Amino acid sequence: MNYDFYYKIANYLRYISLYDMFLYICYVSNKTYLTMYTRIMLLVFVFLMVPKQELYSQLGFSHEVGIITGPIVFYSDFGERYDFETNSGNVGFGVGLIHYINFAYRADCNCYSRDVYFNDHFKIRSEIDYHKTNLQHFGRWVDPDRTSLTADQLRAMKGSSTVFDVGAQLEYFPKSIRDFQAGGYKIAPFISLGAHWVNFDPEVYSELGPLNSPLTTPDKYYNSFLNEGDSTWSVVASVGIRYKISPLSDLMLDSRWQYYFSNWVDGLNPSFENNQIVEVPENKANEWIYWLNFGYVYYIE
């Protein structure tokens, strides 16, 4: 009997199941189907991983796959910087598929690789993520006791940002990966650093009417909004732990910071360069997010 054939089919089914789960969570969180472009990119990511696995297995690497999900705090031009109400109000939801190259274990012989420091303490993590956040202004400038036109305009201004990104990170485990995989201890902390390509699709509108009108738009936001998709790069850093629940599976808690190299990810970029009316010294940084995600990781033998 050709067991290799059934093994490859099982690997395909694992990826497809994760893909279906990823699409379902995206659908539920967004209340709409993903764009055809995003679905195609997801399929490419999933099915390229399988031949990639075959190649790396021949080189002696083993693999892990998993799914992550959790809340995202979006730090943007909506609201007031360093304001708790802003940070707790502009919260979205994200989901991702993850893949690891594990250098500590060899897939071609089901044995440990050569015992060198890099193999025993580093993994390469690639992933594809999707998240959406609804945005609005919070803070003292929109408090109920403020009755000016500007306060009314800010309260009526709403937005959202839908983000899809793909990238890789180098993940460092201070403790031995081999010992953790063998059940020597239950918890393995890690830190990681990497880069992601980001495709974002923002939407900004006012409940008072069309933007760029004296009735709907404060001076600082004239010509300072974007309602079409674009792309950029980002840097990703995280700290987390893995908890072993079986020889071939872990639970994961990951605390991530992601900084975008664009100030348009939320759809707003108030500046004198854009509005040609007033300076906006408070707009000092691009958008960034904090993502606390929970995940499940499966080891492919």
ZAMARGU-4260 file (C-alpha; in steps of 0.2 Angstrom, whole numbers, plus 5000, padded with zeros to 4 digits):
<rodrens>
0) 5000/5000/5000 | 5006/5017/4996 | 5006/5026/5013 | 5016/5041/5006 | 5000/5045/4995
5) 4989/5045/5010 | 5001/5055/5021 | 5001/5069/5007 | 4982/5069/5006 | 4981/5071/5025
10) 4993/5085/5025 | 4982/5094/5011 | 4966/5091/5022 | 4975/5099/5037 | 4979/5115/5027
15) 4961/5115/5019 | 4953/5114/5036 | 4963/5128/5043 | 4959/5138/5027 | 4940/5135/5029
20) 4940/5140/5047 | 4950/5156/5043 | 4937/5161/5030 | 4923/5157/5041 | 4930/5168/5055
25) 4933/5182/5043 | 4916/5181/5037 | 4908/5181/5054 | 4919/5196/5060 | 4916/5206/5044
30) 4898/5201/5041 | 4902/5200/5022 | 4912/5189/5011 | 4930/5192/5008 | 4935/5200/4991
35) 4939/5188/4977 | 4957/5195/4977 | 4959/5190/4996 | 4952/5173/4993 | 4964/5170/4979
40) 4979/5175/4990 | 4973/5164/5004 | 4972/5149/4992 | 4990/5153/4985 | 4997/5154/5003
45) 4989/5138/5008 | 4993/5127/4993 | 5011/5134/4991 | 5014/5128/5009 | 5012/5110/5004
50) 5025/5109/4990 | 5036/5120/5001 | 5034/5107/5015 | 5040/5094/5003 | 5056/5104/4998
55) 5060/5108/5016 | 5057/5090/5021 | 5070/5084/5009 | 5082/5097/5017 | 5078/5090/5034
60) 5067/5103/5041 | 5050/5099/5050 | 5035/5109/5050 | 5021/5116/5061 | 5004/5124/5056
65) 4991/5133/5066 | 4978/5146/5068 | 4978/5162/5079 | 4964/5174/5084 | 4960/5188/5096
70) 4956/5206/5099 | 4966/5221/5091 | 4968/5238/5098 | 4970/5250/5083 | 4980/5266/5087
75) 4975/5278/5074 | 4970/5297/5070 | 4953/5293/5077 | 4952/5299/5095 | 4964/5306/5107
80) 4982/5299/5109 | 4985/5291/5126 | 4967/5291/5130 | 4960/5276/5138 | 4943/5278/5131
85) 4950/5279/5114 | 4961/5264/5116 | 4947/5253/5123 | 4934/5259/5111 | 4944/5257/5094
90) 4945/5238/5096 | 4944/5226/5082 | 4946/5207/5079 | 4959/5197/5069 | 4962/5180/5063
95) 4977/5172/5055 | 4985/5156/5048 | 5003/5152/5054 | 5017/5140/5048 | 5033/5136/5056
100) 5050/5129/5050 | 5056/5119/5064 | 5075/5116/5063 | 5076/5106/5079 | 5068/5090/5071
105) 5071/5081/5055 | 5056/5076/5045 | 5066/5065/5033 | 5071/5053/5047 | 5060/5057/5062
110) 5075/5061/5072 | 5083/5077/5080 | 5094/5088/5069 | 5112/5092/5073 | 5113/5099/5091
115) 5118/5117/5087 | 5112/5133/5095 | 5102/5140/5081 | 5093/5124/5077 | 5088/5122/5096
120) 5082/5140/5099 | 5075/5148/5083 | 5061/5145/5071 | 5055/5154/5055 | 5037/5159/5056
125) 5027/5164/5041 | 5008/5169/5042 | 4994/5177/5033 | 4982/5188/5044 | 4966/5197/5042
130) 4958/5210/5054 | 4945/5223/5054 | 4942/5238/5066 | 4927/5250/5067 | 4934/5267/5072
135) 4927/5283/5079 | 4933/5298/5089 | 4934/5296/5108 | 4941/5308/5122 | 4938/5325/5129
140) 4934/5334/5112 | 4918/5324/5110 | 4912/5324/5128 | 4893/5326/5130 | 4896/5343/5138
145) 4905/5350/5122 | 4891/5358/5111 | 4902/5366/5097 | 4900/5362/5079 | 4917/5354/5079
150) 4912/5343/5093 | 4896/5338/5083 | 4907/5335/5068 | 4919/5324/5077 | 4905/5314/5085
155) 4897/5311/5068 | 4914/5305/5060 | 4915/5286/5058 | 4927/5274/5050 | 4934/5257/5048
160) 4950/5248/5042 | 4951/5231/5034 | 4968/5224/5034 | 4976/5209/5026 | 4994/5205/5028
165) 5007/5192/5024 | 5024/5190/5031 | 5038/5181/5041 | 5046/5182/5058 | 5062/5175/5066
170) 5056/5168/5082 | 5068/5165/5097 | 5065/5152/5111 | 5077/5155/5126 | 5074/5137/5132
175) 5078/5122/5122 | 5066/5118/5108 | 5071/5100/5108 | 5068/5098/5127 | 5051/5107/5125
180) 5046/5095/5111 | 5051/5080/5121 | 5040/5085/5135 | 5054/5091/5147 | 5044/5106/5152
185) 5026/5113/5148 | 5029/5131/5145 | 5041/5139/5132 | 5042/5158/5131 | 5048/5166/5114
190) 5051/5183/5106 | 5050/5187/5088 | 5054/5200/5075 | 5049/5202/5057 | 5041/5211/5042
195) 5024/5210/5034 | 5017/5216/5018 | 5000/5225/5021 | 4985/5228/5010 | 4973/5239/5019
200) 4955/5246/5014 | 4949/5260/5024 | 4932/5269/5025 | 4929/5286/5032 | 4912/5295/5032
205) 4901/5307/5042 | 4883/5304/5048 | 4880/5323/5045 | 4883/5321/5026 | 4897/5321/5013
210) 4914/5325/5020 | 4924/5341/5014 | 4909/5352/5018 | 4909/5365/5032 | 4894/5357/5039
215) 4903/5340/5041 | 4921/5342/5042 | 4933/5351/5054 | 4947/5361/5046 | 4961/5349/5050
220) 4952/5334/5041 | 4949/5343/5024 | 4956/5332/5010 | 4964/5321/5024 | 4954/5306/5022
225) 4955/5290/5010 | 4941/5279/5005 | 4951/5267/4994 | 4963/5252/4996 | 4982/5254/4996
230) 4997/5244/5002 | 5012/5246/5013 | 5025/5237/5024 | 5026/5235/5042 | 5037/5229/5056
235) 5031/5216/5068 | 5037/5211/5086 | 5030/5200/5098 | 5032/5191/5115 | 5023/5175/5120
240) 5022/5158/5127 | 5018/5141/5121 | 5010/5128/5132 | 5011/5109/5127 | 4995/5100/5128
245) 5001/5084/5118 | 5017/5078/5109 | 5011/5085/5093 | 5001/5101/5098 | 5003/5117/5108
250) 4992/5131/5114 | 5000/5148/5111 | 4997/5166/5118 | 5005/5180/5108 | 5007/5198/5112
255) 5011/5208/5096 | 5015/5226/5091 | 5014/5230/5073 | 5020/5247/5066 | 5014/5252/5048
260) 5025/5262/5036 | 5010/5273/5031 | 4999/5285/5039 | 4983/5281/5029 | 4979/5263/5036
265) 4965/5270/5046 | 4959/5282/5032 | 4964/5298/5040 | 4980/5308/5039 | 4977/5326/5045
270) 4991/5338/5041 | 4994/5355/5033 | 5001/5346/5018 | 4984/5339/5015 | 4971/5352/5022
275) 4981/5368/5017 | 4972/5376/5031 | 4979/5372/5048 | 4994/5364/5056 | 4992/5347/5064
280) 5006/5345/5076 | 4998/5331/5086 | 4998/5319/5071 | 5016/5313/5075 | 5016/5295/5070
285) 5009/5282/5058 | 4996/5269/5063 | 5000/5254/5073 | 4991/5240/5082 | 4993/5229/5098
290) 4986/5212/5095 | 4983/5199/5109 | 4980/5183/5100 | 4977/5165/5106 | 4982/5150/5095
295) 4983/5132/5092 | 4999/5124/5084 | 5000/5107/5076 | 5017/5098/5073 | 5017/5089/5056
300) 5028/5074/5057
</rodrens>
